[in-house]
Amino acid sequence: MRKSLIGIILLSIVIIGIALPIGFSAQSDAKVITYGETTYNNANYKSIVDNFFNQQAKVDVKNIDSKLITASDVNKISSSITGKTYGSDQIFSCALVDLSEQGNIKVTVDKSKITTITADMYISALKSAGITHGHAYVTSPISATGESALAGIMNSYEAATNVQIPDTVKQAANEEIYTESEIVQNDNVSAENLTKLVDDVKETVQKDNITDHKTIVNIIYNYTVNNNINLTNSSIENLATSIGGVQAVQGDVQNYSSQVTQIVGNNSGDMSLNGLLSRFGL
């Protein structure tokens, strides 16, 4: 009986291996780097970034696939959110995504270079996009606010999993992080307090499936009063718009997340024979 079941499991492993995307291992250990085009085109800048990735992620970047995030990519996002556009000499932020780490999503930010966006802000926006696994590393060769790195992280996830993130989801997640960045830079609020506000309000909105803009505005306003946080009316309006945008695409988020979970797994990437046998109690 045991030999027959082992044979079935071995056949299953072969089938799973065939079904997985080309270049993607059964243990979901894919790693991908996204370079800002300014950094990639400057050998000194790229060396600084590569050293950070080598040291922090314990990898050899020479063995990792890479992609570019261009000014054109960033402007498609930023121009519709903040009205800002960037030149090809202004895209510095870089990200490495490692899917070999199991458990909840982790983000390591080079605080010496990324000046505005924090690890928790990236995590919050990534969760809004349905990304809940792996480890992302973010850096820049010079000081940068870090908003564009989110697009790089999402591009890396797409390359690592071979699953495309819906454009609606990308737009909502990016709008969230760009809005938070603007508020941190212009209002008297810390990144920590703002991230907690956003997480708590998103939780309330998702729990009750709230889509009405005025209702979300009131939830944010009451939160700021109760927690002694000072936000301008304009910031509250913009934050309500971004959170409402995240809620509006939850159907797309769930569809994407379910596809990725089938590949990455939920805290259990062990596809070895011993791991599979243990699941069958053998």
TASULVEN-V830069 format. One line per field, one symbol per residue. ss: DSSP state (2 for helix, 1 for strand, 0 for the rest). psi: psi as a letter, one per 40 degrees, with the letter a starting at -180 (. if undefined). burial: 1 if it has 16 or more other ideal C-beta (glycine too) atoms within 10 Angstrom, else 0. Layout:
ss->???
psi->???
burial->???
This chain:
ss->022222222222222222200000000000111111222200222222222222222000222011111022222222222000000000000111110000010111100001000022222222220000101111100001000222222222222220000022222222222222222222000022222222222222222200002222222222222200000022222222222222220222222222222222000000002222222000
psi->dddddddddddddddddddiihehideffihhhhhiddddehddddddddddddddefihddehiiiihidddddddddedeeiiiieeegdiiihhhedhiaihihhhgeedhddhiddddddddddeeheiahhhhiidihidededdddddddddddefhhhiddddddddddddddddddddigiidddddddddddddddddefhehddddddddddddddefhhiiddddddddddddddddedddddddddddddddigfgeheidddddddef.
burial->000000001000000000010001000101111111111101001101110110011010100101111110111111001000010000111111111011001011110011011111111111111111111111111001111111111111111110101100111111111111111100101010111111101101100001000001101100110000101000110111111111101101100110110011100010100001000000
